[in-house]
Amino acid sequence: TPLHNCEYRVTNARNEYVWVNCHGYMNYDEAGYPEFFAGFVTNMGTVNKIDPVTGLWTGYGFRHDVVRMLEMGQSGSALQMDIDNFKQINAAYGYQYGDKVLRTIGQKIIRACGNNAGVYRMDGAQFAVCIRGGREQLISCKDAMLKEIEEMVVDGIRFHIDYYIGATTFPEDA
């Protein structure tokens, strides 16, 4: 395709792995062969570490923390939650209110999972949690988290959140 937008890992001059994003445009000659590529390579290690809406670490931090735990041979759990139909909140109340809802959800997840977990905002209305420990810590965090977000009240507006949730323990499950 003429447009290129891809994330991948490369090694830097210190032989460390870093995430980069390559974004650009491929120009083709009359015969359809690639003629030249123009674009940018951005080191994702220096941008997008903190989500500007929630103040949480992003997916890059999540990947880094899980990989670090695996490399150190530590047991852990990963949980991901996706808010269903979040677009309806934005459509009904506006994006500024939707951002407040996302911030509130993030703070409730932090409160529920405590110091034994890292909380991350992934893309859109997705959150992830990296938990130190096994299945018991995972279940405890999940139960507390779901209780915290069961009934949401933001700026006096009460609503119910529907979500999808998935979890795994490592190294047992994956």
Backbone as CSV, one residue per row, in Angstrom:
resi,resn,N_x,N_y,N_z,CA_x,CA_y,CA_z,C_x,C_y,C_z
1,THR,0.848,-1.184,0.000,0.000,0.000,0.000,0.888,1.239,0.000
2,PRO,0.366,2.331,-0.450,1.189,3.539,-0.463,1.429,4.116,0.933
3,LEU,0.535,3.849,1.888,0.710,4.367,3.244,1.293,3.298,4.148
4,HIS,2.221,3.690,4.994,2.883,2.772,5.906,2.779,3.336,7.310
5,ASN,2.289,2.542,8.251,2.217,2.942,9.649,2.376,1.676,10.478
6,CYS,3.559,1.466,11.032,3.868,0.211,11.694,4.726,0.459,12.929
7,GLU,4.489,-0.338,13.988,5.309,-0.285,15.184,6.134,-1.559,15.264
8,TYR,7.385,-1.426,15.667,8.242,-2.592,15.821,9.394,-2.253,16.740
9,ARG,10.142,-3.291,17.131,11.297,-3.105,18.005,12.572,-3.099,17.177
10,VAL,13.506,-2.254,17.562,14.837,-2.230,16.960,15.845,-2.114,18.104
11,THR,17.093,-2.391,17.806,18.126,-2.177,18.816,18.795,-0.836,18.549
12,ASN,19.044,-0.107,19.622,19.697,1.192,19.486,21.217,1.026,19.567
13,ALA,21.946,2.121,19.619,23.407,2.088,19.622,23.962,1.402,20.870
14,ARG,23.181,1.374,21.971,23.631,0.718,23.208,23.180,-0.742,23.260
15,ASN,22.684,-1.258,22.118,22.211,-2.631,22.000,20.993,-2.906,22.895
16,GLU,20.162,-1.877,23.118,18.922,-2.008,23.877,17.761,-2.041,22.894
17,TYR,16.753,-2.834,23.215,15.559,-2.845,22.379,14.706,-1.618,22.687
18,VAL,14.246,-0.941,21.655,13.328,0.186,21.805,12.200,0.028,20.799
19,TRP,11.013,0.499,21.174,9.868,0.484,20.275,9.900,1.738,19.408
20,VAL,9.667,1.570,18.110,9.601,2.699,17.193,8.328,2.611,16.367
21,ASN,7.910,3.744,15.874,6.791,3.808,14.949,7.323,4.370,13.641
22,CYS,7.063,3.663,12.559,7.467,4.129,11.234,6.196,4.503,10.485
23,HIS,6.128,5.747,10.066,4.930,6.271,9.405,5.387,7.021,8.155
24,GLY,4.842,6.658,7.007,5.274,7.341,5.798,4.472,6.947,4.575
25,TYR,4.995,7.349,3.434,4.317,7.180,2.152,5.300,6.583,1.141
26,MET,4.842,5.557,0.414,5.644,4.928,-0.629,5.187,5.468,-1.982
27,ASN,6.133,5.930,-2.776,5.839,6.407,-4.126,6.255,5.313,-5.118
28,TYR,5.416,5.060,-6.107,5.682,4.010,-7.093,5.943,4.632,-8.458
29,ASP,6.774,3.954,-9.261,7.020,4.440,-10.622,5.878,3.985,-11.534
30,GLU,5.971,4.326,-12.792,4.900,4.021,-13.745,4.674,2.528,-13.905
31,ALA,5.713,1.722,-13.681,5.593,0.264,-13.808,5.052,-0.379,-12.529
32,GLY,4.852,0.413,-11.489,4.313,-0.113,-10.241,5.360,-0.553,-9.236
33,TYR,6.621,-0.279,-9.512,7.691,-0.639,-8.585,7.939,0.506,-7.605
34,PRO,8.305,0.160,-6.357,8.596,1.217,-5.376,9.725,2.103,-5.867
35,GLU,9.476,3.415,-5.831,10.479,4.372,-6.294,11.215,5.000,-5.105
36,PHE,10.455,5.472,-4.125,11.074,5.996,-2.911,10.038,5.996,-1.792
37,PHE,10.559,6.028,-0.578,9.740,6.069,0.630,10.101,7.328,1.402
38,ALA,9.110,8.075,1.827,9.337,9.271,2.635,8.497,9.149,3.899
39,GLY,9.109,9.396,5.038,8.357,9.288,6.279,9.208,9.579,7.485
40,PHE,8.725,9.130,8.633,9.370,9.378,9.915,9.464,8.090,10.703
41,VAL,10.527,7.952,11.458,10.655,6.893,12.452,10.741,7.594,13.800
42,THR,9.803,7.280,14.697,9.735,7.924,15.999,10.028,6.907,17.089
43,ASN,10.927,7.232,17.985,11.239,6.375,19.120,10.078,6.469,20.107
44,MET,9.333,5.384,20.256,8.168,5.404,21.128,8.562,5.374,22.607
45,GLY,9.831,5.114,22.878,10.308,5.143,24.252,10.350,6.542,24.810
46,THR,10.338,7.549,23.959,10.419,8.922,24.447,9.094,9.661,24.349
47,VAL,8.111,9.099,23.664,6.797,9.724,23.579,5.738,8.688,23.938
48,ASN,4.593,9.151,24.300,3.437,8.303,24.570,3.624,7.350,25.742
49,LYS,4.457,7.700,26.710,4.612,6.847,27.879,3.470,7.042,28.865
50,ILE,2.992,8.282,28.957,1.905,8.605,29.879,0.701,9.060,29.069
51,ASP,-0.442,8.471,29.371,-1.670,8.856,28.686,-2.088,10.249,29.160
52,PRO,-2.269,11.201,28.243,-2.583,12.574,28.659,-3.969,12.731,29.276
53,VAL,-4.882,11.819,29.008,-6.245,11.935,29.534,-6.323,11.430,30.970
54,THR,-5.744,10.251,31.232,-5.901,9.615,32.540,-4.696,9.771,33.453
55,GLY,-3.527,10.080,32.879,-2.305,10.127,33.668,-1.723,8.750,33.937
56,LEU,-2.322,7.704,33.355,-1.826,6.342,33.526,-0.730,6.054,32.511
57,TRP,0.065,5.013,32.788,1.015,4.530,31.796,0.235,4.008,30.599
58,THR,0.865,3.995,29.435,0.209,3.516,28.216,0.547,2.046,27.967
59,GLY,0.105,1.540,26.833,0.385,0.159,26.445,1.862,-0.141,26.338
60,TYR,2.678,0.860,26.031,4.123,0.648,25.964,4.665,0.284,27.341
61,GLY,4.181,0.954,28.372,4.584,0.630,29.733,4.103,-0.753,30.140
62,PHE,2.901,-1.108,29.707,2.353,-2.434,30.007,3.250,-3.522,29.422
63,ARG,3.574,-3.387,28.133,4.445,-4.377,27.480,5.801,-4.449,28.179
64,HIS,6.360,-3.302,28.496,7.663,-3.254,29.165,7.616,-3.982,30.502
65,ASP,6.585,-3.729,31.308,6.501,-4.330,32.632,6.283,-5.832,32.567
66,VAL,5.443,-6.289,31.640,5.213,-7.734,31.501,6.496,-8.428,31.047
67,VAL,7.167,-7.866,30.050,8.417,-8.466,29.554,9.462,-8.496,30.663
68,ARG,9.575,-7.425,31.430,10.549,-7.378,32.524,10.271,-8.460,33.555
69,MET,8.994,-8.649,33.913,8.643,-9.700,34.871,8.990,-11.078,34.312
70,LEU,8.709,-11.306,33.035,9.021,-12.595,32.420,10.528,-12.845,32.397
71,GLU,11.282,-11.827,32.039,12.744,-11.969,31.985,13.346,-12.239,33.360
72,MET,12.703,-11.728,34.400,13.200,-11.934,35.765,12.653,-13.220,36.381
73,GLY,11.819,-13.946,35.630,11.269,-15.207,36.115,10.203,-15.038,37.175
74,GLN,9.558,-13.889,37.224,8.534,-13.620,38.223,7.170,-14.110,37.752
75,SER,6.352,-14.544,38.699,4.964,-14.893,38.391,4.144,-13.614,38.360
76,GLY,3.161,-13.605,37.492,2.312,-12.430,37.403,1.022,-12.739,36.682
77,SER,0.207,-11.727,36.566,-1.066,-11.833,35.870,-1.259,-10.585,35.030
78,ALA,-1.946,-10.753,33.937,-2.301,-9.620,33.090,-3.804,-9.651,32.880
79,LEU,-4.414,-8.502,33.045,-5.859,-8.376,32.900,-6.131,-7.219,31.955
80,GLN,-7.059,-7.408,31.035,-7.431,-6.319,30.143,-8.942,-6.161,30.160
81,MET,-9.377,-4.905,30.213,-10.805,-4.592,30.237,-11.111,-3.585,29.130
82,ASP,-12.162,-3.849,28.395,-12.604,-2.960,27.318,-14.015,-2.500,27.651
83,ILE,-14.201,-1.190,27.759,-15.525,-0.630,28.042,-16.360,-0.740,26.769
84,ASP,-17.513,-1.370,26.877,-18.390,-1.573,25.732,-19.222,-0.317,25.477
85,ASN,-19.341,0.047,24.220,-20.174,1.174,23.784,-19.811,2.496,24.459
86,PHE,-18.517,2.723,24.670,-18.089,3.982,25.285,-18.428,5.173,24.392
87,LYS,-18.540,4.928,23.102,-18.891,6.009,22.169,-20.235,6.637,22.527
88,GLN,-21.122,5.864,23.134,-22.421,6.393,23.526,-22.281,7.462,24.616
89,ILE,-21.328,7.274,25.529,-21.093,8.275,26.575,-20.599,9.565,25.937
90,ASN,-19.631,9.435,25.012,-19.122,10.620,24.313,-20.225,11.298,23.507
91,ALA,-21.064,10.519,22.840,-22.136,11.087,22.011,-23.183,11.802,22.879
92,ALA,-23.504,11.226,24.023,-24.551,11.798,24.879,-24.072,13.004,25.679
93,TYR,-22.818,12.970,26.150,-22.354,13.996,27.083,-21.149,14.797,26.593
94,GLY,-20.546,14.398,25.498,-19.397,15.117,24.957,-18.080,14.465,25.350
95,TYR,-17.042,14.807,24.582,-15.724,14.206,24.792,-15.086,14.632,26.112
96,GLN,-15.308,15.850,26.540,-14.718,16.312,27.794,-15.264,15.496,28.965
97,TYR,-16.562,15.227,28.941,-17.154,14.389,29.980,-16.636,12.957,29.853
98,GLY,-16.530,12.452,28.627,-15.990,11.104,28.415,-14.597,10.970,28.983
99,ASP,-13.771,12.019,28.840,-12.429,12.002,29.413,-12.488,11.913,30.944
100,LYS,-13.450,12.610,31.554,-13.612,12.534,33.013,-13.984,11.113,33.437
101,VAL,-14.828,10.478,32.638,-15.219,9.095,32.939,-13.996,8.178,32.868
102,LEU,-13.182,8.334,31.835,-11.975,7.504,31.701,-11.024,7.728,32.879
103,ARG,-10.846,9.000,33.292,-9.991,9.296,34.452,-10.539,8.630,35.714
104,THR,-11.850,8.702,35.878,-12.487,8.110,37.058,-12.308,6.595,37.066
105,ILE,-12.505,5.960,35.934,-12.317,4.507,35.847,-10.875,4.151,36.200
106,GLY,-9.918,4.868,35.642,-8.515,4.612,35.944,-8.219,4.718,37.433
107,GLN,-8.729,5.755,38.087,-8.491,5.934,39.519,-9.157,4.832,40.340
108,LYS,-10.338,4.394,39.914,-11.019,3.310,40.616,-10.247,1.993,40.476
109,ILE,-9.662,1.744,39.310,-8.872,0.523,39.123,-7.629,0.571,40.003
110,ILE,-6.969,1.726,40.072,-5.792,1.871,40.940,-6.181,1.597,42.392
111,ARG,-7.282,2.183,42.832,-7.742,2.001,44.215,-8.060,0.521,44.475
112,ALA,-8.660,-0.150,43.509,-9.057,-1.546,43.695,-7.859,-2.497,43.745
113,CYS,-6.861,-2.258,42.904,-5.755,-3.214,42.777,-4.572,-2.888,43.663
114,GLY,-4.496,-1.681,44.175,-3.466,-1.337,45.141,-2.068,-1.260,44.575
115,ASN,-1.098,-1.345,45.472,0.303,-1.173,45.117,0.923,-2.397,44.459
116,ASN,0.202,-3.493,44.409,0.748,-4.726,43.864,0.486,-4.854,42.364
117,ALA,0.058,-3.758,41.735,-0.304,-3.832,40.318,0.004,-2.513,39.623
118,GLY,0.284,-2.618,38.332,0.418,-1.444,37.483,-0.847,-1.308,36.652
119,VAL,-1.344,-0.098,36.494,-2.571,0.146,35.741,-2.223,0.988,34.523
120,TYR,-2.787,0.626,33.368,-2.426,1.230,32.091,-3.682,1.524,31.292
121,ARG,-3.648,2.623,30.550,-4.706,2.867,29.570,-4.150,2.465,28.219
122,MET,-4.840,1.542,27.591,-4.428,1.076,26.281,-5.068,2.023,25.253
123,ASP,-5.576,1.508,24.174,-6.233,2.339,23.161,-7.691,2.582,23.532
124,GLY,-8.195,3.767,23.212,-9.610,4.071,23.389,-10.064,3.900,24.822
125,ALA,-11.046,3.029,25.009,-11.620,2.788,26.332,-11.164,1.436,26.870
126,GLN,-9.904,1.102,26.656,-9.333,-0.153,27.143,-8.329,0.139,28.251
127,PHE,-8.390,-0.682,29.285,-7.460,-0.591,30.394,-6.800,-1.945,30.589
128,ALA,-5.596,-1.944,31.124,-4.894,-3.181,31.434,-4.295,-3.062,32.824
129,VAL,-4.108,-4.217,33.449,-3.500,-4.276,34.773,-2.448,-5.373,34.739
130,CYS,-1.261,-5.077,35.224,-0.184,-6.062,35.370,-0.018,-6.291,36.871
131,ILE,-0.280,-7.513,37.314,-0.355,-7.823,38.737,0.805,-8.735,39.130
132,ARG,1.499,-8.391,40.197,2.530,-9.271,40.736,1.846,-10.374,41.525
133,GLY,2.215,-11.613,41.244,1.602,-12.746,41.931,0.737,-13.549,40.976
134,GLY,0.133,-14.586,41.501,-0.607,-15.530,40.677,-2.102,-15.315,40.645
135,ARG,-2.796,-16.428,40.516,-4.246,-16.430,40.310,-5.009,-15.772,41.463
136,GLU,-4.582,-15.979,42.700,-5.292,-15.385,43.849,-5.265,-13.864,43.794
137,GLN,-4.095,-13.294,43.488,-3.981,-11.841,43.388,-4.800,-11.318,42.210
138,LEU,-4.820,-12.071,41.120,-5.611,-11.698,39.941,-7.094,-11.641,40.293
139,ILE,-7.597,-12.677,40.929,-9.027,-12.740,41.275,-9.384,-11.639,42.268
140,SER,-8.524,-11.413,43.247,-8.769,-10.354,44.223,-8.847,-8.987,43.552
141,CYS,-7.898,-8.702,42.662,-7.881,-7.419,41.951,-9.117,-7.281,41.062
142,LYS,-9.428,-8.329,40.319,-10.587,-8.296,39.412,-11.879,-8.046,40.180
143,ASP,-12.096,-8.789,41.272,-13.325,-8.620,42.051,-13.445,-7.211,42.626
144,ALA,-12.352,-6.692,43.175,-12.371,-5.337,43.741,-12.604,-4.300,42.648
145,MET,-11.981,-4.515,41.494,-12.112,-3.587,40.375,-13.559,-3.534,39.878
146,LEU,-14.173,-4.686,39.702,-15.546,-4.722,39.197,-16.524,-4.127,40.205
147,LYS,-16.258,-4.305,41.487,-17.102,-3.690,42.515,-16.979,-2.164,42.463
148,GLU,-15.759,-1.669,42.246,-15.521,-0.222,42.178,-16.259,0.440,41.015
149,ILE,-16.315,-0.235,39.867,-16.909,0.391,38.679,-18.350,-0.047,38.422
150,GLU,-18.922,-0.817,39.354,-20.283,-1.331,39.165,-21.287,-0.210,38.881
151,GLU,-21.294,0.775,39.725,-22.145,1.950,39.530,-21.253,3.179,39.490
152,MET,-21.276,3.881,38.378,-20.421,5.056,38.208,-21.251,6.318,38.390
153,VAL,-20.679,7.284,39.097,-21.270,8.612,39.201,-20.151,9.607,38.906
154,VAL,-20.316,10.355,37.828,-19.344,11.368,37.437,-20.114,12.663,37.205
155,ASP,-19.741,13.713,37.921,-20.420,15.013,37.847,-21.927,14.882,38.064
156,GLY,-22.302,14.036,39.019,-23.710,13.873,39.365,-24.510,12.992,38.419
157,ILE,-23.897,12.478,37.388,-24.595,11.614,36.431,-24.259,10.166,36.766
158,ARG,-25.300,9.369,37.037,-25.133,7.959,37.386,-25.388,7.109,36.146
159,PHE,-24.491,6.138,35.919,-24.671,5.228,34.795,-24.004,3.897,35.083
160,HIS,-24.373,2.921,34.305,-23.832,1.570,34.413,-22.876,1.340,33.253
161,ILE,-21.743,0.711,33.551,-20.747,0.431,32.512,-20.805,-1.043,32.141
162,ASP,-20.893,-1.308,30.843,-20.753,-2.665,30.329,-19.318,-2.825,29.855
163,TYR,-18.761,-3.998,30.023,-17.359,-4.203,29.704,-17.110,-5.651,29.299
164,TYR,-15.978,-5.840,28.651,-15.427,-7.160,28.370,-14.141,-7.248,29.165
165,ILE,-13.861,-8.419,29.706,-12.648,-8.560,30.503,-11.998,-9.903,30.193
166,GLY,-10.695,-9.896,30.130,-9.945,-11.122,29.905,-8.684,-11.077,30.757
167,ALA,-8.201,-12.252,31.162,-7.020,-12.283,32.032,-6.243,-13.570,31.804
168,THR,-4.990,-13.501,32.176,-4.118,-14.666,32.104,-3.073,-14.565,33.205
169,THR,-2.548,-15.698,33.604,-1.443,-15.705,34.544,-0.206,-16.189,33.788
170,PHE,0.957,-15.723,34.223,2.180,-16.172,33.577,3.218,-16.495,34.642
171,PRO,4.006,-17.483,34.403,4.193,-18.232,33.162,3.233,-19.414,32.994
172,GLU,2.291,-19.647,33.923,1.412,-20.816,33.862,0.594,-20.903,32.577
173,ASP,-0.108,-19.817,32.232,-1.014,-19.844,31.074,-0.332,-19.473,29.770
174,ALA,0.652,-18.613,29.837,1.249,-18.134,28.578,2.676,-17.696,28.819
